[in-house]
């Protein structure tokens, strides 16, 4: 079972990032360290992590995330307004890293996630990516600025390295549900070089968008959305999900199925508010399935007022839970929660067998796992 005391130093930095960025000022943890920034353009928006790397990072894991910021821009809608918003946010976060936190330009890594690439190819909008990169370079007056379009396999491998505890690394199948796609995988041969990729062209936002497109102009009710959502998810299940999981080979080789991503954080928070101070939440297929149904039929039970009644801990825990629940509802509306959790249920269903029980774990703060591992990897070159 996952345990915080088993988490590697790098993963701990990721998992405790939410507590750190709540502070008013950045406080360095190590006496001899350097600052780096990782900025990612994702499907939903732009994220930045300010990372402190200790002198002996490669030796003893002195790796610490100081700041985690994000701006929702809905880039994969591929409109002029979302393009402009994404560009402004990218430039703004880059400038913030340099001016507010004193990170040198050479220590700032700028990347575009695989989810953006997948959705752009699906919608024939790759020109938006090229235009974003050239416009960004022009805005910051750095024509040589490297903006890497991360390969989905490498992104998934880095996610695993940044999120999963080392002691659980070779028996855990990681599935990261993003906005525009889903990726993950596992290490089948007991080393971190051989990685078996798992990927889908569906994510929380792309499922929601596909559902909205199916709605009739005269009927955009929640009932109609739920009906069309079921059809979109059934199509994804038949066309991609079943085949991708069956051919991954993960079932017999993995004891643990770990999920990460924004929708995973939101479901874990609303499903178990009493574990608001925990970063890894064990769940069952049954409770996630029932929660998904509740989002449509009884959404009011996911409000902060309703959920805080089941938090029996200290006042501090209730305060943390209340803030996290409010954050969830600030990021995801009812339809987005239905879409993302519906995709989650379809994935979990493939591992819910009457013959063998897999352990399901939701990693709530893994959203910066791969970008942190990317920085860690690049500074060692």
Phi, psi and omega in degrees: 000148178293141176215143181300327181286350176266348183292136178293165181299321179296313181293325178299321179299321179293313187290334180261011184298325183297327178287325183289317186285353177284346180289153182287332180223154180279127178244123180290143183266330185246149183283334181230092186212170177232153179259139176227157177230137174243122180240124184240131170268111180252181182297320185272331182179202183244132181239148175224136174238128173264121189242131175262124181248119179288164182303323183252040185302316183290336184269313186236011173075030179282080190224126190215128177272121184265328185212137178228112183237152177209150177230121179282120182232352178053050185303323186285004169285342174051052174244168180297320182294317180288329175296311181298318180296319179294316179299313180297321179291320179297312178296318182297315180291322178299314179296320178298318179301319182284312189273319184275323184253354175071024177283132179288153183303323180291344180259011177255121179256124180245125185222160174242128188288161180295332180298322177295315180300314181299312182291323179296320178291322180295323183261006183055048182236030182296340178297331178296322179293312180299318180293323180295315181297312181294321179293321178298313179300321180291318182296321183267002178058048178218089184292342181263002182303124179279123175235099187274133173270102189289131177293143185298325180293317179291321178297317180293319179298315180294324177300315180299316181294325184275342187250317188275134176302144182302322182293340181252003191301317188266008175229023181234132175260118182261133175234114181256114181266110179264193179281318185257339179205176177232133180216165180169205180146198183202168179257104188280343189244019176074021174218166185266005178269320180273108184238129178265111185280142171235132180207151175225153178270020181239140174219183183303310183288320181292327175293315180297318180296316180297324179292315180300323180294337181275349183287141175286142181302332182271354182214094179246029181290167179295325178298316178295320179298316181297321179296312181290327177299317178301322180289320178297315182292324177296319178296319178295322180295313182288323185274329187229308193300308182302312182295315183298318180287319180297323182273353181288333182075012186283332189302307182284343186259351185241126176276326184245139173245110182255137178243144175219176181117167183301317181292329178292316176302316183293315181294316179299320181293315182282331181282322181227071179297336179291350177249031182298334181269004178259146181262339178237123185241117175287138181222167174243158178298318184301314184289327178290320177299313181294325177295318178301319178294323182293330180299328179273315189271337186210055188298330183298340179285355178259008178288161179299318181300318182288317186286328182293344178293337181264003177267109186258005184279205183289165175301326178297318179295319178297324179293316178299314181299316180299317180294319181292320178297318179296321177298317179302310183290342175280336181264318184242130172272180184301317183291322178294320177297320178296318182293311182293316180290330176295319176295320178300317179298317179300322180288314181296326182304327183293340182251000181269089184251148177283345183267329182213130182264120175271150177270122178260135178226136175256119177265110190282326186247038180270009188294338179250015183301310185286324181290327177292318178293329177296314177298314180303317182292319185288327181286346180271353182284000000 
